[in-house]
């Protein structure tokens, strides 16, 4: 399956890209997606979404999903 | 109900007046209260002078979040109408960042909904601020608590 991954704000700068496509042949969680894009452990306060909704790191992903990782939000 | 992300500067008070004049649900006499919150950019943060700021967002997620929080406020507080605007892009001190306005029959619904929508927006909506200081830049790490 293919997952579209996006990075925002300080994480985008650290990753050096605003996103990438990852592929997996087996079941995958959000944590698993993170491990496919970097060797580093995620920062403690890093947030994630699946298909535009906040999710836990244990959430499973499916083919065609959009997963995003980003730091705490600071709007308003 | 109107919710927009704005890439350029706006006058919040003119926006409220224009929305109120144009909205079908806000005919004269149809509401008894309007609560408005306007958040503007400070020229200081954490003891440092801030020259400007860039607001980044996750467009597809942010719009849905603002629509959802506005819809929930309409239902739970029995509001008549809502206007939410939020800036993105480069902004400077005193520029409006966010406008949240709520119209209702009585004051408590408008006051409560306006505060509630702002707190949800601050804690959930996918915006990020990067400050330009006298020397260097930095990402704002977290919002101030309510």
Backbone of each chain as ProteinMPNN parsed JSONL, in Angstrom:
{"seq_chain_A": "XXXXXXXXXXXXXXXXXXXXXXXXXXXXXXXXXXXXXXXXXXXXXXXXXXXXXXXXXXXXXXXXXXXXXXXXXXXX", "coords_chain_A": {"N_chain_A": [[0.833, -1.202, 0.0], [0.255, 2.366, -0.441], [1.169, 5.325, 1.21], [0.57, 8.711, 1.741], [2.665, 11.075, 3.078], [2.935, 13.898, 5.167], [4.729, 16.792, 6.345], [4.938, 19.426, 8.722], [5.712, 22.855, 9.597], [8.211, 23.327, 12.087], [9.031, 20.696, 11.98], [8.924, 20.1, 9.265], [11.035, 21.637, 8.364], [13.141, 20.363, 9.709], [13.04, 17.85, 8.548], [13.608, 18.458, 5.986], [11.919, 18.448, 3.866], [8.535, 18.742, 2.59], [7.049, 16.535, 2.509], [6.44, 13.04, 1.602], [6.067, 9.966, -0.262], [5.303, 6.834, 1.099], [5.786, 3.293, 1.057], [4.346, 0.132, 1.817], [4.157, -3.351, 2.397], [2.725, -4.729, 4.219], [0.468, -4.722, 7.153], [0.158, -1.552, 8.789], [0.909, 0.936, 11.203], [0.452, 4.318, 12.49], [2.768, 4.871, 13.924], [4.441, 3.081, 12.634], [4.543, 4.211, 10.114], [5.981, 6.518, 10.71], [8.434, 5.373, 11.357], [9.201, 4.52, 8.885], [9.886, 6.831, 7.61], [11.937, 8.065, 8.979], [14.875, 7.543, 11.025], [14.917, 8.494, 13.513], [13.6, 8.807, 16.879], [10.276, 9.925, 17.52], [9.723, 13.323, 18.568], [8.564, 14.025, 21.905], [6.247, 15.61, 22.052], [5.169, 15.563, 19.552], [2.616, 15.675, 17.087], [0.019, 13.893, 15.282], [-1.866, 13.161, 12.316], [-4.483, 11.469, 10.545], [-5.844, 11.297, 7.44], [-6.793, 13.929, 7.759], [-7.709, 14.097, 10.377], [-7.044, 14.203, 13.883], [-5.134, 11.599, 15.338], [-4.196, 8.694, 17.324], [-0.899, 7.291, 17.867], [-0.989, 4.596, 17.538], [-2.919, 4.039, 15.733], [-4.192, 2.346, 12.895], [-3.222, 2.41, 9.431], [-4.388, 2.779, 6.03], [-4.285, 1.807, 2.549], [-3.661, 4.533, 0.43], [-4.111, 6.497, 2.307], [-3.66, 9.716, 3.893], [-1.17, 10.855, 5.9], [-0.093, 12.976, 8.478], [2.537, 14.667, 10.194], [3.327, 16.787, 12.878], [4.37, 19.662, 14.903], [3.205, 20.937, 18.184], [0.269, 22.957, 17.852], [-0.04, 26.469, 17.053], [-1.824, 28.533, 16.485], [-4.182, 31.321, 16.132]], "CA_chain_A": [[0.0, 0.0, 0.0], [0.941, 3.647, -0.499], [0.711, 6.328, 2.161], [1.115, 10.056, 1.517], [3.089, 11.621, 4.372], [3.216, 15.337, 5.143], [5.381, 17.38, 7.522], [4.655, 20.851, 8.815], [6.386, 23.777, 10.527], [9.608, 23.018, 12.419], [9.351, 19.338, 11.539], [9.189, 20.18, 7.819], [12.401, 22.134, 8.203], [14.085, 19.33, 10.167], [13.04, 16.734, 7.601], [14.121, 18.947, 4.718], [10.902, 18.237, 2.824], [7.173, 18.861, 3.128], [6.354, 15.249, 2.499], [6.921, 11.981, 0.731], [5.201, 8.791, -0.363], [5.94, 5.626, 1.614], [5.107, 2.069, 0.622], [4.466, -1.001, 2.733], [3.437, -4.518, 1.881], [1.947, -5.322, 5.295], [-0.265, -3.791, 8.016], [1.014, -0.454, 9.226], [0.319, 1.925, 12.107], [1.055, 5.647, 12.36], [4.157, 4.703, 14.386], [5.162, 2.392, 11.571], [4.789, 5.193, 9.051], [7.084, 7.362, 11.186], [9.682, 4.607, 11.266], [9.583, 4.414, 7.477], [10.391, 8.105, 7.083], [13.129, 8.521, 9.688], [15.433, 6.651, 12.041], [14.852, 9.155, 14.819], [12.377, 8.685, 17.673], [9.512, 11.175, 17.401], [9.698, 14.163, 19.774], [7.475, 13.636, 22.801], [5.013, 16.38, 21.837], [4.794, 15.547, 18.131], [1.228, 15.289, 16.842], [-0.158, 13.241, 13.989], [-3.241, 13.067, 11.814], [-4.75, 10.535, 9.444], [-6.948, 11.801, 6.634], [-7.218, 15.237, 8.269], [-8.214, 14.008, 11.754], [-6.047, 13.789, 14.865], [-5.199, 10.183, 15.716], [-3.114, 8.17, 18.163], [0.2, 6.684, 17.126], [-1.28, 3.18, 17.323], [-3.949, 3.939, 14.694], [-3.785, 1.673, 11.651], [-3.428, 3.174, 8.202], [-4.806, 1.991, 4.875], [-3.778, 2.263, 1.256], [-4.209, 5.808, -0.03], [-4.265, 7.453, 3.402], [-2.735, 10.842, 4.056], [-0.726, 10.955, 7.289], [0.728, 14.18, 8.696], [3.223, 14.824, 11.484], [3.572, 18.219, 13.101], [4.539, 20.052, 16.312], [2.0, 21.548, 18.763], [-0.258, 24.054, 17.034], [0.139, 27.782, 17.699], [-2.626, 29.53, 15.784], [-5.03, 32.223, 16.912]], "C_chain_A": [[0.866, 1.249, 0.0], [0.311, 4.63, 0.485], [1.38, 7.661, 1.814], [1.429, 10.676, 2.868], [3.417, 13.1, 4.215], [3.88, 15.768, 6.44], [5.105, 18.88, 7.525], [5.563, 21.548, 9.825], [7.823, 23.344, 10.807], [9.995, 21.616, 11.967], [9.654, 19.309, 10.042], [10.621, 20.653, 7.574], [13.43, 21.073, 8.603], [14.188, 18.182, 9.162], [13.601, 17.15, 6.244], [13.17, 18.736, 3.556], [9.523, 18.414, 3.452], [6.399, 17.557, 3.022], [6.983, 14.239, 1.567], [5.873, 10.868, 0.665], [5.965, 7.598, 0.216], [5.116, 4.416, 1.178], [5.35, 0.959, 1.629], [3.654, -2.165, 2.173], [2.562, -5.159, 2.951], [1.181, -4.285, 6.096], [0.684, -2.745, 8.598], [0.23, 0.462, 10.16], [0.963, 3.285, 11.83], [2.521, 5.578, 12.811], [5.014, 4.052, 13.31], [5.472, 3.323, 10.406], [5.969, 6.078, 9.44], [8.423, 6.638, 11.014], [10.149, 4.423, 9.824], [10.195, 5.704, 6.934], [11.643, 8.6, 7.802], [13.597, 7.479, 10.7], [15.275, 7.217, 13.445], [13.542, 8.836, 15.544], [11.603, 9.997, 17.556], [9.634, 12.0, 18.68], [8.443, 13.878, 20.588], [6.159, 14.341, 22.482], [4.564, 16.397, 20.375], [3.368, 15.019, 17.962], [1.109, 14.64, 15.466], [-1.639, 13.209, 13.608], [-3.298, 12.014, 10.722], [-5.988, 11.027, 8.716], [-7.628, 12.998, 7.3], [-7.851, 15.198, 9.653], [-7.074, 13.595, 12.682], [-6.234, 12.317, 15.209], [-4.065, 9.851, 16.676], [-2.071, 7.485, 17.288], [-0.05, 5.214, 16.814], [-2.3, 2.967, 16.207], [-3.387, 3.245, 13.435], [-4.032, 2.578, 10.454], [-3.795, 2.215, 7.075], [-4.261, 2.607, 3.594], [-4.469, 3.57, 0.846], [-4.383, 6.847, 1.049], [-3.265, 8.601, 3.291], [-2.427, 10.975, 5.542], [0.144, 12.197, 7.423], [1.323, 14.15, 10.093], [3.545, 16.297, 11.661], [3.719, 18.529, 14.59], [3.244, 20.633, 16.871], [1.573, 22.789, 17.976], [-0.178, 25.372, 17.804], [-0.644, 28.874, 16.98], [-3.388, 30.438, 16.724], [-4.306, 33.471, 17.366]], "O_chain_A": [[2.037, 1.217, 0.379], [-0.911, 4.748, 0.577], [2.594, 7.73, 1.62], [0.545, 10.791, 3.716], [4.084, 13.506, 3.263], [3.632, 15.191, 7.499], [5.045, 19.518, 6.474], [6.097, 20.94, 10.753], [8.571, 23.029, 9.881], [11.148, 21.37, 11.613], [10.54, 18.576, 9.6], [11.321, 20.142, 6.7], [14.451, 20.898, 7.937], [15.261, 17.617, 8.947], [14.016, 16.307, 5.45], [13.567, 18.834, 2.395], [9.348, 18.264, 4.661], [5.23, 17.488, 3.403], [7.93, 14.538, 0.839], [4.92, 10.845, 1.444], [7.126, 7.373, -0.127], [3.908, 4.512, 0.962], [6.427, 0.861, 2.217], [2.604, -1.975, 1.559], [1.749, -6.031, 2.646], [1.225, -3.097, 5.774], [1.855, -3.022, 8.861], [-0.951, 0.73, 9.942], [1.899, 3.389, 11.037], [3.403, 6.149, 12.169], [6.168, 4.429, 13.105], [6.534, 3.231, 9.79], [6.844, 6.358, 8.621], [9.411, 7.229, 10.579], [11.333, 4.201, 9.567], [10.92, 5.691, 5.939], [12.342, 9.47, 7.283], [12.818, 6.647, 11.166], [15.472, 6.516, 14.438], [12.508, 8.621, 14.911], [12.209, 11.068, 17.499], [9.646, 11.433, 19.773], [7.396, 13.534, 20.04], [5.086, 13.754, 22.62], [3.675, 17.165, 20.007], [2.969, 14.05, 18.606], [1.971, 14.809, 14.604], [-2.526, 13.229, 14.462], [-2.301, 11.711, 10.067], [-7.057, 11.157, 9.313], [-8.853, 13.072, 7.393], [-8.473, 16.177, 10.065], [-6.245, 12.755, 12.33], [-7.362, 11.845, 15.353], [-3.108, 10.611, 16.824], [-2.325, 7.148, 16.132], [0.594, 4.646, 15.933], [-2.521, 1.833, 15.781], [-2.274, 3.523, 12.988], [-4.941, 3.408, 10.466], [-3.548, 1.012, 7.151], [-3.837, 3.762, 3.563], [-5.692, 3.69, 0.908], [-4.767, 7.978, 0.752], [-2.197, 8.48, 2.692], [-3.332, 11.185, 6.35], [1.013, 12.447, 6.588], [0.702, 13.674, 11.045], [3.977, 16.971, 10.726], [3.257, 17.765, 15.438], [2.28, 20.81, 16.127], [2.406, 23.561, 17.501], [-0.239, 25.395, 19.033], [-0.181, 30.01, 16.878], [-3.263, 30.346, 17.946], [-4.898, 34.32, 18.032]]}, "seq_chain_B": "XXXXXXXXXXXXXXXXXXXXXXXXXXXXXXXXXXXXXXXXXXXXXXXXXXXXXXXXXXXXXXXXXXXXXXXXXXXXXXXXXXXXXXXXXXXXXXXXXXXXXXXXXXXXXXXXXXXXXXXXXXXXXXXXXXXXXXXXXXXXXXXXXX", "coords_chain_B": {"N_chain_B": [[-23.183, 31.521, 7.98], [-19.737, 32.105, 7.946], [-16.512, 31.218, 7.039], [-13.163, 31.746, 6.694], [-9.828, 31.498, 5.437], [-7.329, 33.844, 5.387], [-5.004, 35.19, 3.185], [-3.982, 37.722, 3.132], [-3.848, 41.062, 4.637], [-6.572, 42.177, 6.743], [-9.408, 44.186, 7.766], [-10.793, 43.783, 10.763], [-13.062, 44.922, 11.962], [-14.445, 46.145, 9.911], [-14.995, 43.879, 8.471], [-16.775, 42.547, 10.189], [-18.892, 44.367, 10.178], [-19.579, 44.351, 7.443], [-20.264, 41.646, 7.059], [-22.41, 41.393, 8.79], [-24.207, 43.129, 7.62], [-24.744, 41.864, 5.24], [-25.574, 39.242, 5.746], [-28.251, 37.0, 5.594], [-29.506, 35.996, 7.842], [-29.127, 37.887, 9.741], [-30.78, 40.144, 9.937], [-31.84, 43.496, 10.759], [-32.796, 43.716, 14.149], [-33.12, 41.023, 14.482], [-31.358, 39.759, 16.152], [-29.88, 39.832, 19.433], [-27.413, 40.058, 20.543], [-23.928, 40.332, 19.948], [-20.865, 38.927, 20.051], [-17.461, 39.575, 19.834], [-14.216, 38.497, 19.088], [-10.947, 39.546, 18.602], [-7.799, 38.693, 17.661], [-4.575, 39.964, 17.726], [-1.261, 40.624, 16.391], [1.477, 40.726, 18.599], [4.358, 42.846, 19.388], [6.275, 41.704, 20.863], [7.604, 38.85, 22.552], [8.147, 36.404, 24.932], [10.12, 37.975, 26.147], [11.538, 39.055, 24.028], [11.981, 41.255, 21.217], [9.762, 41.17, 18.545], [9.815, 41.19, 15.123], [8.374, 40.426, 12.841], [6.14, 37.88, 11.594], [5.54, 34.574, 10.407], [2.771, 32.817, 9.401], [1.937, 29.554, 9.136], [-0.039, 26.897, 7.744], [-2.073, 23.877, 7.655], [-3.717, 23.43, 5.075], [-5.974, 21.812, 4.075], [-6.81, 20.477, 6.363], [-7.21, 22.461, 8.26], [-9.357, 24.104, 7.392], [-11.529, 22.343, 7.532], [-11.515, 21.845, 10.281], [-12.166, 24.369, 11.372], [-14.696, 24.743, 10.284], [-16.048, 22.642, 11.511], [-15.826, 23.256, 14.279], [-17.26, 25.624, 14.323], [-19.784, 24.813, 13.428], [-20.469, 23.062, 15.533], [-20.605, 24.9, 17.624], [-22.702, 26.493, 16.786], [-24.837, 24.732, 17.064], [-24.694, 23.815, 19.772], [-24.814, 26.152, 21.284], [-26.958, 27.457, 20.29], [-26.754, 29.522, 18.357], [-27.203, 32.363, 16.158], [-25.666, 33.189, 13.997], [-22.275, 32.963, 12.66], [-18.971, 34.241, 12.27], [-15.773, 33.589, 11.154], [-12.434, 34.397, 10.7], [-9.073, 33.856, 9.669], [-5.7, 34.685, 9.561], [-3.013, 33.826, 7.309], [0.408, 33.477, 6.201], [2.84, 36.167, 5.867], [2.97, 38.357, 8.594], [2.699, 41.414, 10.535], [3.496, 43.359, 13.522], [0.574, 44.346, 15.265], [-1.112, 43.611, 13.217], [-4.222, 42.069, 12.499], [-4.821, 38.719, 13.473], [-6.672, 36.645, 14.065], [-10.214, 36.484, 13.822], [-13.139, 36.031, 15.547], [-16.531, 35.891, 15.611], [-19.722, 35.901, 17.101], [-23.213, 35.657, 16.858], [-26.222, 36.011, 18.669], [-29.391, 35.497, 20.405], [-29.307, 36.347, 23.036], [-26.887, 37.636, 25.471], [-25.27, 35.731, 26.868], [-25.014, 33.348, 25.374], [-23.628, 34.227, 23.089], [-21.246, 35.31, 24.198], [-20.19, 32.994, 25.528], [-19.959, 31.139, 23.426], [-18.157, 32.411, 21.724], [-15.797, 32.511, 23.273], [-15.423, 29.756, 23.683], [-15.083, 28.782, 21.051], [-12.703, 30.097, 20.359], [-10.879, 28.946, 22.179], [-10.886, 26.262, 21.368], [-9.972, 26.577, 18.767], [-7.384, 27.621, 19.287], [-6.17, 25.45, 20.542], [-6.44, 23.264, 18.844], [-6.599, 23.808, 16.025], [-4.787, 23.603, 12.983], [-2.426, 25.519, 12.73], [0.703, 27.255, 12.564], [3.194, 29.314, 14.045], [5.945, 31.263, 13.063], [8.428, 33.215, 14.329], [10.095, 36.259, 13.464], [12.892, 37.627, 14.692], [14.954, 40.314, 16.089], [17.476, 39.343, 15.762], [17.702, 36.58, 13.974], [15.419, 33.709, 13.696], [12.552, 31.942, 15.014], [10.486, 29.147, 15.828], [7.282, 29.328, 17.294], [6.699, 27.651, 20.243], [4.502, 26.785, 21.745], [1.056, 27.552, 22.525], [-0.221, 30.118, 24.722], [-1.765, 29.114, 27.776], [-5.355, 28.873, 28.403]], "CA_chain_B": [[-21.883, 31.213, 8.585], [-18.638, 32.358, 7.006], [-15.219, 30.829, 7.585], [-12.17, 31.938, 5.635], [-8.403, 31.687, 5.7], [-6.966, 35.033, 4.612], [-3.562, 35.322, 2.926], [-3.557, 39.125, 3.195], [-4.381, 41.803, 5.78], [-7.985, 42.548, 6.707], [-9.893, 45.042, 8.854], [-11.805, 42.93, 11.402], [-14.314, 45.635, 12.282], [-15.151, 46.295, 8.638], [-15.479, 42.534, 8.12], [-17.967, 42.286, 10.998], [-19.976, 45.232, 9.676], [-19.99, 43.884, 6.11], [-20.938, 40.353, 7.196], [-23.694, 41.646, 9.449], [-25.108, 43.798, 6.662], [-25.06, 40.994, 4.103], [-26.096, 37.931, 6.136], [-29.715, 36.951, 5.61], [-30.006, 35.675, 9.193], [-28.802, 38.979, 10.656], [-31.534, 41.358, 9.623], [-31.973, 44.347, 11.955], [-33.788, 43.271, 15.116], [-33.199, 39.558, 14.556], [-30.425, 39.272, 17.168], [-29.753, 40.746, 20.569], [-26.04, 40.092, 21.036], [-22.829, 39.953, 19.063], [-19.582, 38.91, 20.758], [-16.366, 39.565, 18.844], [-12.842, 38.4, 19.569], [-9.925, 39.819, 17.587], [-6.431, 38.454, 18.122], [-3.612, 40.695, 16.898], [0.135, 40.26, 16.639], [2.299, 41.543, 19.51], [5.734, 43.073, 18.928], [7.168, 41.1, 21.861], [7.242, 37.51, 23.007], [9.165, 35.777, 25.777], [11.189, 38.923, 26.432], [12.242, 39.479, 22.824], [11.259, 42.036, 20.221], [9.402, 40.366, 17.368], [9.676, 42.107, 13.983], [7.291, 39.932, 11.986], [5.832, 36.481, 11.863], [4.932, 33.847, 9.294], [1.771, 31.837, 9.843], [1.797, 28.411, 8.222], [-1.145, 26.015, 8.151], [-2.339, 22.631, 6.916], [-4.961, 23.983, 4.523], [-7.129, 20.911, 3.999], [-7.255, 20.11, 7.715], [-7.624, 23.651, 9.003], [-10.689, 24.548, 6.988], [-12.487, 21.404, 8.11], [-11.555, 22.04, 11.738], [-12.903, 25.603, 11.678], [-16.111, 24.501, 9.961], [-16.611, 21.747, 12.523], [-16.002, 23.942, 15.566], [-18.334, 26.61, 14.164], [-21.048, 24.06, 13.38], [-20.765, 22.591, 16.885], [-20.996, 26.053, 18.444], [-24.045, 26.902, 16.35], [-25.816, 23.792, 17.617], [-24.683, 23.711, 21.238], [-25.148, 27.435, 21.913], [-28.151, 28.031, 19.664], [-26.381, 30.814, 17.778], [-27.879, 32.766, 14.915], [-24.673, 33.167, 12.924], [-20.862, 32.965, 13.071], [-17.954, 34.664, 11.302], [-14.403, 33.286, 11.584], [-11.367, 34.663, 9.729], [-7.743, 33.608, 10.241], [-4.612, 35.028, 8.645], [-1.807, 33.028, 7.079], [1.406, 34.259, 5.501], [3.667, 37.06, 6.688], [2.215, 39.403, 9.286], [3.515, 42.356, 11.297], [2.835, 43.771, 14.758], [-0.743, 44.986, 15.206], [-1.986, 42.994, 12.206], [-5.163, 41.065, 13.019], [-4.558, 37.32, 13.131], [-7.914, 35.871, 14.073], [-11.482, 37.125, 14.164], [-14.251, 35.115, 15.814], [-17.717, 36.651, 16.006], [-20.91, 35.06, 17.289], [-24.468, 36.392, 17.05], [-27.254, 35.211, 19.342], [-30.512, 36.278, 20.916], [-28.925, 36.934, 24.331], [-25.435, 37.799, 25.586], [-24.493, 34.611, 27.395], [-24.705, 32.412, 24.292], [-22.595, 34.817, 22.225], [-19.993, 35.345, 24.981], [-19.683, 31.64, 25.773], [-19.572, 30.5, 22.16], [-16.961, 33.088, 21.204], [-14.669, 32.019, 24.075], [-15.239, 28.323, 23.429], [-14.513, 28.601, 19.708], [-11.306, 30.537, 20.387], [-10.047, 27.976, 22.894], [-10.742, 25.084, 20.506], [-9.092, 26.985, 17.657], [-6.002, 27.746, 19.773], [-5.6, 24.173, 20.968], [-6.586, 22.19, 17.853], [-6.5, 24.167, 14.601], [-3.418, 23.342, 12.531], [-1.65, 26.696, 12.342], [1.984, 27.374, 13.282], [3.795, 30.644, 13.914], [7.402, 31.392, 13.104], [8.738, 34.611, 14.615], [11.349, 36.857, 13.013], [13.383, 38.493, 15.762], [16.007, 41.242, 15.667], [18.514, 38.454, 15.219], [17.279, 35.194, 13.795], [14.025, 33.279, 13.632], [12.244, 30.783, 15.86], [9.098, 28.677, 15.838], [6.592, 29.423, 18.579], [6.606, 26.265, 20.684], [3.171, 26.438, 22.266], [0.195, 28.688, 22.82], [-0.457, 30.369, 26.14], [-2.989, 28.431, 28.22], [-6.552, 29.718, 28.548]], "C_chain_B": [[-20.786, 31.415, 7.539], [-17.324, 32.049, 7.696], [-14.193, 30.943, 6.466], [-10.766, 32.025, 6.206], [-7.96, 32.827, 4.801], [-5.449, 35.127, 4.42], [-3.066, 36.764, 2.969], [-4.31, 39.842, 4.312], [-5.87, 42.108, 5.613], [-8.309, 43.432, 7.902], [-11.02, 44.285, 9.554], [-13.128, 43.639, 11.64], [-15.129, 45.889, 11.02], [-15.736, 44.957, 8.208], [-16.755, 42.206, 8.892], [-19.15, 43.102, 10.46], [-20.493, 44.73, 8.334], [-20.759, 42.569, 6.19], [-22.343, 40.546, 7.772], [-24.7, 42.262, 8.471], [-25.582, 42.854, 5.565], [-25.755, 39.697, 4.492], [-27.618, 37.958, 6.255], [-30.272, 36.764, 7.022], [-29.807, 36.818, 10.175], [-29.509, 40.274, 10.253], [-31.71, 42.181, 10.892], [-33.099, 43.867, 12.864], [-33.842, 41.78, 15.307], [-32.246, 38.962, 15.592], [-30.291, 40.313, 18.276], [-28.345, 40.873, 21.079], [-25.074, 39.695, 19.938], [-21.548, 40.049, 19.882], [-18.483, 38.745, 19.727], [-15.032, 39.431, 19.556], [-11.918, 38.66, 18.39], [-8.564, 39.593, 18.226], [-5.468, 39.146, 17.185], [-2.19, 40.312, 17.267], [0.8, 41.259, 17.582], [3.68, 41.782, 18.895], [6.735, 42.553, 19.954], [6.67, 39.7, 22.187], [8.421, 36.925, 23.775], [10.386, 36.681, 25.952], [11.937, 39.442, 25.225], [11.348, 40.338, 21.934], [11.0, 41.152, 19.001], [9.091, 41.326, 16.218], [8.514, 41.718, 13.07], [7.104, 38.448, 12.263], [5.278, 35.858, 10.576], [4.0, 32.795, 9.874], [1.61, 30.779, 8.761], [0.583, 27.591, 8.664], [-1.209, 24.789, 7.259], [-3.703, 22.863, 6.265], [-6.161, 23.04, 4.571], [-7.676, 20.574, 5.38], [-7.835, 21.319, 8.444], [-9.046, 24.079, 8.656], [-11.761, 23.642, 7.584], [-12.629, 21.579, 9.612], [-12.384, 23.274, 12.098], [-14.389, 25.436, 11.381], [-16.766, 23.64, 11.035], [-16.827, 22.474, 13.849], [-17.112, 24.99, 15.486], [-19.699, 25.916, 14.151], [-21.449, 23.595, 14.783], [-21.222, 23.736, 17.785], [-22.398, 26.535, 18.077], [-25.1, 26.049, 17.04], [-25.865, 23.884, 19.14], [-25.072, 25.016, 21.925], [-26.376, 28.101, 21.279], [-27.882, 29.393, 19.044], [-27.198, 31.11, 16.525], [-26.891, 32.741, 13.747], [-23.259, 33.291, 13.491], [-20.001, 33.475, 11.916], [-16.582, 34.338, 11.892], [-13.442, 33.584, 10.434], [-10.036, 34.395, 10.41], [-6.691, 33.904, 9.186], [-3.631, 33.877, 8.476], [-0.833, 33.923, 6.315], [2.173, 35.174, 6.439], [2.823, 38.17, 7.292], [3.175, 40.246, 10.123], [2.76, 42.794, 12.547], [1.594, 44.627, 14.499], [-1.64, 44.448, 14.096], [-2.961, 42.043, 12.889], [-4.753, 39.658, 12.561], [-5.879, 36.572, 13.002], [-9.092, 36.758, 14.467], [-12.507, 36.026, 14.381], [-15.419, 35.96, 16.303], [-18.924, 35.725, 16.059], [-22.123, 35.944, 17.56], [-25.501, 35.469, 17.687], [-28.366, 36.12, 19.842], [-30.125, 37.022, 22.192], [-27.411, 36.857, 24.51], [-24.694, 36.54, 25.994], [-24.107, 33.626, 26.294], [-23.574, 32.952, 23.412], [-21.243, 34.851, 22.939], [-19.386, 33.944, 25.085], [-19.195, 30.969, 24.491], [-18.288, 31.106, 21.613], [-15.72, 32.575, 21.94], [-14.369, 30.551, 23.751], [-14.605, 28.082, 22.057], [-13.048, 29.012, 19.682], [-10.416, 29.51, 21.071], [-9.853, 26.7, 22.071], [-9.791, 25.399, 19.359], [-7.632, 27.013, 18.12], [-5.369, 26.388, 20.071], [-5.603, 23.1, 19.884], [-6.273, 22.587, 16.409], [-5.039, 24.167, 14.154], [-2.783, 24.57, 11.865], [-0.354, 26.673, 13.15], [2.58, 28.743, 12.998], [5.317, 30.552, 13.972], [7.738, 32.872, 13.247], [10.07, 35.021, 13.994], [11.762, 37.879, 14.063], [14.411, 39.474, 15.207], [17.171, 40.434, 15.092], [17.971, 37.03, 15.163], [15.778, 34.969, 13.786], [13.815, 32.138, 14.626], [10.769, 30.423, 15.71], [8.524, 28.881, 17.229], [6.287, 27.998, 19.021], [5.241, 25.837, 21.164], [2.383, 27.71, 22.499], [0.073, 28.886, 24.316], [-1.744, 29.669, 26.563], [-4.138, 29.412, 28.414], [-6.543, 30.432, 29.887]], "O_chain_B": [[-20.898, 30.957, 6.402], [-17.047, 32.544, 8.789], [-14.334, 30.315, 5.416], [-10.545, 32.549, 7.298], [-8.186, 32.791, 3.592], [-4.7, 35.14, 5.397], [-1.864, 37.008, 2.856], [-5.276, 39.316, 4.864], [-6.364, 42.275, 4.498], [-7.598, 43.437, 8.907], [-12.106, 44.157, 8.989], [-14.192, 43.031, 11.534], [-16.359, 45.853, 11.052], [-16.833, 44.899, 7.652], [-17.702, 41.655, 8.331], [-20.258, 42.588, 10.309], [-21.702, 44.685, 8.108], [-21.761, 42.379, 5.502], [-23.317, 39.951, 7.309], [-25.89, 41.947, 8.503], [-26.677, 43.013, 5.025], [-26.454, 39.104, 3.67], [-28.192, 38.818, 6.923], [-31.336, 37.279, 7.366], [-30.261, 36.741, 11.317], [-28.91, 41.35, 10.234], [-31.729, 41.624, 11.989], [-34.219, 43.637, 12.408], [-34.538, 41.3, 16.202], [-32.326, 37.767, 15.878], [-30.552, 41.5, 18.081], [-28.077, 41.697, 21.953], [-25.366, 38.833, 19.11], [-21.187, 41.127, 20.353], [-18.562, 37.883, 18.852], [-14.749, 40.157, 20.509], [-12.078, 38.077, 17.318], [-8.222, 40.235, 19.219], [-5.529, 38.942, 15.973], [-1.947, 39.743, 18.33], [0.703, 42.472, 17.395], [4.121, 41.044, 18.014], [7.91, 42.919, 19.919], [5.477, 39.41, 22.107], [9.558, 36.956, 23.304], [11.527, 36.222, 25.913], [12.89, 40.205, 25.382], [10.128, 40.171, 21.901], [11.9, 40.479, 18.498], [8.206, 42.174, 16.332], [7.77, 42.574, 12.59], [7.823, 37.85, 13.064], [4.636, 36.531, 9.769], [4.39, 31.993, 10.723], [1.206, 31.066, 7.634], [0.226, 27.599, 9.842], [-0.504, 24.68, 6.256], [-4.733, 22.525, 6.849], [-7.234, 23.413, 5.047], [-8.884, 20.405, 5.543], [-8.832, 21.205, 9.158], [-9.842, 24.38, 9.546], [-12.779, 24.12, 8.082], [-13.729, 21.474, 10.155], [-13.203, 23.231, 13.016], [-15.238, 25.923, 12.128], [-17.909, 23.885, 11.421], [-17.878, 22.332, 14.474], [-17.822, 25.22, 16.465], [-20.647, 26.379, 14.786], [-22.609, 23.714, 15.178], [-22.119, 23.564, 18.611], [-23.178, 26.932, 18.942], [-26.111, 26.552, 17.53], [-26.938, 24.015, 19.728], [-25.606, 24.992, 23.034], [-26.779, 29.188, 21.695], [-28.686, 30.314, 19.187], [-27.797, 30.219, 15.923], [-27.238, 32.322, 12.642], [-23.07, 33.673, 14.646], [-20.262, 33.183, 10.749], [-16.266, 34.762, 13.004], [-13.619, 33.08, 9.325], [-9.881, 34.675, 11.598], [-6.781, 33.428, 8.054], [-3.444, 33.062, 9.38], [-1.206, 34.997, 5.841], [2.161, 34.984, 7.655], [2.059, 38.838, 6.595], [4.309, 39.846, 10.384], [1.543, 42.629, 12.636], [1.582, 45.503, 13.634], [-2.819, 44.798, 14.041], [-2.561, 41.285, 13.773], [-4.388, 39.45, 11.404], [-6.167, 35.954, 11.977], [-8.983, 37.645, 15.314], [-12.722, 35.187, 13.506], [-15.301, 36.666, 17.304], [-19.122, 34.881, 15.185], [-22.07, 36.859, 18.381], [-25.64, 34.307, 17.304], [-28.296, 37.343, 19.72], [-30.54, 38.159, 22.416], [-26.73, 36.115, 23.802], [-23.587, 36.301, 25.511], [-22.984, 33.123, 26.285], [-22.669, 32.208, 23.036], [-20.222, 34.471, 22.367], [-18.214, 33.74, 24.768], [-18.152, 30.316, 24.476], [-17.43, 30.39, 21.097], [-14.714, 32.245, 21.313], [-13.215, 30.163, 23.57], [-13.692, 27.267, 21.927], [-12.232, 28.344, 19.047], [-9.315, 29.231, 20.597], [-8.767, 26.121, 22.079], [-8.919, 24.599, 19.021], [-6.749, 26.496, 17.436], [-4.168, 26.203, 19.874], [-4.855, 22.127, 19.981], [-5.736, 21.779, 15.651], [-4.164, 24.669, 14.859], [-2.629, 24.647, 10.646], [-0.309, 26.149, 14.263], [2.494, 29.266, 11.887], [5.888, 29.859, 14.814], [7.379, 33.683, 12.394], [11.036, 34.258, 13.991], [11.067, 38.869, 14.291], [14.706, 39.47, 14.012], [17.763, 40.798, 14.076], [17.807, 36.372, 16.19], [14.984, 35.907, 13.857], [14.761, 31.46, 15.027], [9.921, 31.288, 15.492], [9.2, 28.636, 18.228], [5.689, 27.225, 18.273], [4.856, 24.677, 21.018], [2.945, 28.795, 22.649], [0.241, 27.945, 25.091], [-2.709, 29.632, 25.8], [-3.93, 30.615, 28.569], [-7.467, 31.186, 30.191]]}, "name": "protein", "num_of_chains": 2, "seq": "XXXXXXXXXXXXXXXXXXXXXXXXXXXXXXXXXXXXXXXXXXXXXXXXXXXXXXXXXXXXXXXXXXXXXXXXXXXXXXXXXXXXXXXXXXXXXXXXXXXXXXXXXXXXXXXXXXXXXXXXXXXXXXXXXXXXXXXXXXXXXXXXXXXXXXXXXXXXXXXXXXXXXXXXXXXXXXXXXXXXXXXXXXXXXXXXXXXXXXXXXXXXXXXXXXXXXXXXXXXXXX"}
